[in-house]
Amino acid sequence: MKPYNLLFSLLEQIEIGYGQSKIKEMALQMHISDVHLQRVFKFIFGMPIASYIRSRRLALSVEQLLNTDLRIVDIAQNADFEYERTYIRAFKREFGISPGKYRESGGIIKIVPPFSLCDKNKLDEGLIYGPEIVMVPEFYVIGRLYKIKFGDAETPNSVGRKFENEMREIPGAVNPGVYTGLTRITEASRAENGTMYLPSVQVKNIKNIPEGFTGDRFPASLCARFRYVGEHHYRDINWCRAKKMYSAINEFTDNLKEYHSLRNELFFERIDINEYDGFFCKMEWFTPLVKI
């Protein structure tokens, strides 16, 4: 099942009452292992499925506490908790108050809203989720610098494949299995209808750059982060797939009301090569933002 359809269906089923005990059943219906289902969900939404289901069931139980005369033990069972005491502990941990005291006080509490996907998230063989506004700390990278011209035989995908075999040559890599593709669009590269692309790995510093390689620094920046999941190998993110991805990213970032995106100057993608599981590739994409 394609990633968008997979997660869209899962979110619907959670809202109609599927509980934590049914994760394996949901995975079976979707023809995917529960391990892979949980990995994809956590990557896209940043929360384990079990935690999300618990939060949503607790949120729905709040309505029953306020709008019905059901006993707390019955509400606990409706929320997929086997024991009343387990429900009470979970409720207190989630909201900082017991369900009984909340029913008496009727105060305002913050609940986890339902996650959702829309048509903008949907790509042919995957989905893109975001943007999230995040703070990216300063980091350094070392890699091989390429001038990529649109329409040339060499693409970020092709040079990235070459670099994958060279990653282990770089000393002092912080995360040797994490690929960072850093793109800078300078006046010179723009004039030539291209970009400067650095397939690289993160390092502690750029004091020891091997011959033939290039070092760069990404400053601490407020960034827009997107997450991509595709039903293909990460090596197969070609021009066609990237174009559709960037089209979706552009649409999202153009609608940011408080920030201006620097995507036409600087951005990077990050792929944990060790995370590829034979089913889906996962990639994060970041671009700096400036406050309007």
C-alpha positions in Angstrom: 0.0 0.0 0.0 1.3 3.5 -0.9 2.4 5.6 2.1 -0.3 8.2 1.7 -3.1 5.6 1.5 -1.5 3.6 4.3 -1.5 6.5 6.8 -4.7 8.1 5.6 -6.5 4.8 6.2 -4.8 4.3 9.6 -5.8 7.7 10.9 -9.4 7.1 9.9 -9.5 3.8 11.7 -8.0 5.2 14.8 -10.8 7.9 14.9 -13.5 5.3 14.6 -12.3 3.4 17.6 -9.3 1.2 16.9 -7.2 0.9 20.0 -3.6 0.1 20.9 -4.4 -3.6 21.1 -5.3 -3.6 17.4 -2.1 -2.2 15.8 -1.1 -5.7 14.5 -4.7 -6.2 13.2 -4.5 -2.9 11.3 -1.1 -3.7 9.9 -2.4 -7.1 8.7 -5.3 -5.4 6.9 -2.9 -3.1 5.2 -0.5 -5.9 4.1 2.4 -4.5 6.1 4.2 -5.6 9.2 3.3 -3.8 12.4 7.0 -2.9 12.8 7.1 -1.1 9.4 3.8 0.5 10.1 5.0 1.9 13.4 8.3 3.2 11.8 6.5 5.1 9.0 4.0 6.6 11.4 6.6 7.8 13.9 8.8 9.2 11.1 6.0 11.3 9.6 4.2 12.4 12.7 7.0 12.3 15.3 5.0 10.2 17.7 4.7 6.4 18.2 1.4 5.0 17.1 0.6 3.6 20.5 1.2 7.0 22.1 -1.1 8.7 19.6 -3.8 6.2 19.9 -3.7 6.5 23.7 -3.9 10.3 23.5 -6.8 10.2 21.0 -8.7 7.7 23.1 -8.1 9.8 26.2 -9.3 12.9 24.3 -12.5 11.2 23.3 -13.0 10.0 26.9 -13.0 13.7 28.0 -16.3 14.2 26.0 -17.9 11.2 27.7 -16.8 12.5 31.1 -18.5 15.9 30.5 -21.5 14.9 28.4 -22.6 11.5 29.8 -23.4 9.9 33.2 -21.3 6.8 32.4 -19.3 5.4 35.2 -15.5 5.9 34.9 -15.0 2.2 34.7 -17.3 2.1 31.6 -15.5 5.1 30.1 -12.2 3.4 30.7 -13.4 0.3 28.7 -14.7 2.5 25.9 -11.2 4.1 25.7 -9.6 0.6 25.3 -8.2 0.4 28.8 -8.5 -3.0 30.4 -8.5 -1.7 34.0 -10.1 1.4 35.5 -6.9 2.2 37.5 -4.8 2.0 34.3 -7.1 4.5 32.7 -7.0 6.9 35.7 -3.2 6.8 35.7 -3.0 7.4 32.0 -5.5 10.3 32.2 -3.6 11.9 35.0 -0.3 11.6 33.2 -1.9 13.1 30.0 -3.8 16.0 31.6 -2.4 16.4 35.1 -5.7 15.7 36.8 -7.7 12.5 37.6 -10.8 11.9 35.5 -13.0 12.1 38.6 -11.7 15.5 39.6 -11.9 16.7 36.0 -15.5 15.7 35.8 -16.2 17.8 38.9 -14.2 20.8 37.9 -15.0 20.9 34.2 -11.8 23.0 33.5 -10.0 23.6 30.2 -7.4 21.0 29.3 -5.2 20.6 26.2 -5.8 17.5 24.1 -3.9 16.0 21.2 -6.0 16.8 18.1 -6.4 14.2 15.3 -3.6 14.1 12.8 -4.7 14.6 9.2 -3.4 14.3 5.7 -4.7 16.3 2.7 -4.4 16.1 -1.1 -1.3 18.4 -0.9 0.5 15.7 1.0 -0.1 13.1 -1.7 2.5 12.3 -4.3 2.5 9.5 -6.9 4.6 7.0 -4.9 4.8 8.7 -1.6 3.7 11.5 0.7 5.3 14.7 2.0 4.4 16.1 5.4 5.1 19.5 6.8 6.2 22.1 7.2 7.2 22.1 10.9 9.1 25.1 12.2 12.2 23.8 13.9 15.5 25.2 15.2 18.5 23.5 13.5 21.8 23.9 15.4 25.0 24.8 13.6 26.7 21.8 12.0 29.7 21.1 9.7 29.9 18.8 6.7 32.5 17.4 4.4 31.8 16.0 1.0 32.5 16.4 -2.7 31.2 19.6 -4.3 29.4 19.5 -7.7 28.0 22.1 -10.0 24.7 20.7 -11.1 23.1 22.2 -14.2 19.4 21.4 -14.9 19.2 19.0 -17.8 22.7 17.6 -17.4 23.5 13.9 -17.1 24.8 14.5 -13.6 22.1 15.1 -11.0 22.0 15.2 -7.2 20.8 11.6 -7.4 23.7 10.4 -9.5 26.5 12.2 -7.6 24.9 11.1 -4.3 25.2 7.5 -5.5 28.9 8.0 -6.1 29.4 9.7 -2.8 27.8 6.8 -0.9 30.9 4.8 -1.7 33.2 7.5 -0.4 31.4 8.4 2.9 33.6 6.1 4.9 36.8 7.9 3.7 35.9 11.0 5.7 37.5 11.1 9.1 35.6 12.2 12.2 32.1 11.6 10.8 29.5 12.3 13.5 26.9 9.9 12.0 28.7 7.9 9.3 25.4 6.4 7.9 23.6 9.7 7.6 23.8 11.4 4.2 23.4 15.2 4.0 22.8 16.8 0.6 23.6 20.5 0.9 22.4 22.8 -1.9 23.5 26.4 -2.3 22.2 28.5 -5.1 24.7 31.4 -5.7 24.5 34.2 -8.2 27.0 32.4 -10.4 25.2 29.1 -10.3 21.8 30.8 -10.9 23.3 32.6 -14.0 24.3 29.1 -15.3 20.8 27.7 -14.5 22.2 25.4 -11.9 23.1 24.8 -8.2 26.2 24.0 -6.1 25.5 20.6 -4.5 27.5 19.0 -1.7 26.8 15.3 -1.0 28.3 15.1 2.5 28.4 13.7 6.0 28.3 15.7 9.2 31.6 16.1 11.1 32.7 17.8 14.3 34.7 20.4 12.5 36.3 21.1 9.1 39.9 21.3 10.2 40.9 18.0 8.5 39.5 17.9 5.0 40.8 15.1 2.8 42.2 16.0 -0.6 39.5 16.4 -3.2 36.8 17.0 -0.7 35.1 20.3 0.5 34.0 21.5 3.9 31.0 23.7 4.6 29.1 25.1 7.6 25.4 25.3 8.1 24.6 28.1 10.5 22.1 27.7 13.4 18.8 28.5 11.7 15.1 28.5 12.2 14.0 26.1 9.4 11.0 24.6 7.7 11.2 20.8 7.9 9.4 18.5 5.6 9.4 14.7 5.9 9.1 12.5 2.8 8.2 8.8 2.6 8.4 7.0 -0.8 7.5 3.5 -1.9 10.9 3.1 -3.5 14.6 3.0 -2.7 16.2 6.3 -1.6 18.6 6.0 -4.5 15.6 6.3 -6.8 14.8 9.9 -5.8 15.4 11.1 -9.4 14.7 14.5 -11.1 11.0 13.5 -11.8 10.3 12.6 -8.2 12.3 15.5 -6.8 10.4 18.0 -9.0 7.1 16.8 -7.7 8.4 17.0 -4.1 9.8 20.5 -4.6 6.5 21.6 -6.2 4.6 20.5 -3.1 7.3 22.2 -0.8 7.0 25.4 -2.7 3.3 25.5 -2.4 3.5 24.9 1.4 6.3 27.5 2.0 4.7 30.1 -0.2 1.7 30.1 2.2 3.7 30.6 5.3 2.4 33.9 6.7 5.0 34.8 9.3 8.1 33.6 7.5 10.0 33.9 4.3 11.7 30.8 3.0 15.3 30.9 1.8 14.8 27.8 -0.4 16.0 29.7 -3.4 19.4 30.2 -1.7 20.0 27.3 0.7 18.5 23.9 1.7 19.5 20.4 2.6 18.1 16.9 2.7 19.0 14.3 5.2 18.7 10.5 4.7 19.7 7.9 7.3 20.9 5.1 5.0 20.7 2.5 7.7 17.0 3.3 8.1 16.0 1.9 4.7 14.0 -1.2 5.4 13.3 -2.5 1.9 9.8 -1.1 1.8 9.9 2.7 2.2 12.6 5.3 1.9 12.5 8.2 4.4 14.0 11.6 3.9 14.0 14.9 5.8 14.3 18.3 3.9 15.1 21.6 5.5 15.4 25.2 4.4 16.1 28.3 6.6 13.4 30.8 7.3 13.4 34.5 8.1 10.8 36.3 10.1 8.7 38.7 7.9 
